[in-house]
Amino acid sequence: MPIPGTARTLLVVGRLVALVAAAFALALMAKPGYELFRYVFFSGSLTWAGIIPVVFALRICVAGWVAWAVLRLDGRALMRALLAAFGISFLLLYGWYYLILGMDYELFYWIVAGYFLYLAGGLLLGCASLLSARTRTGDGHA
């Protein structure tokens, strides 16, 4: 059975939001990540900068994983991937802490906004899957 028009639109918009979120995260992590890695590895002596370089690398990996998922996965699997990316980014990779620190450096607010784009894309794909499932069972005909 074909996907209804509204669900198809939500599916396309959810994919676009997810792709924009991944590109946004990569763009925001590029400059500070480059500066941080340059400081750690080329400052004369090997300087320990804590866990932050690892977190930056993992954020870039999550953004790449989301971009791969947008191109390869179908609606429900992509929804699960986006919700997992939001959870990993916001909860495990200190997105909540960046939200608190945003008052000192506004780039942190932009980084967290990119994480919420993962959530928005996942919710759009969830709505699309609910609409298509509802149509398949026959409940959508009023």
Phi, psi and omega in degrees: 000135183290155178282134179295161185300318181294318179293321178295319177296316178296325178295315180293316180294320177297319176295318179295318178297319179294319179293319176296320179297318179294316179295321179297315179294318178297319180293320181287331181274344187295304185292307179296326178294317177298314179297321180292315179293323176297319178295316184293315188266338186237028182268015180103306173236152181294110185262134177274121182250015179083207184270352185300318177299325178292319179296318178298316179296319179293325176296320177295321177296319178296318179296320176294322178296320179294317178298319177297317182295324179297322183279336189248331189262158176275186189301305184290320178293323177293322177299314178297322179294320180291319178293324176293321178296321176296314180297317179295313184291315186280317185271314186271329182257032170065030175295323178296324180289323176294328176297320178291319182283353185300335180291341178268329184213110190294343176301328180297323177297320179294321178298315180292326176298324176296324178293323178288340171293326173301315180296317180297317178297320178295320179291322176297318178292326175296318176296321178296318180291325176294318179295319180289325177291323180294322179290323180295325181278349179094002180282343186280351182269112181257000000 
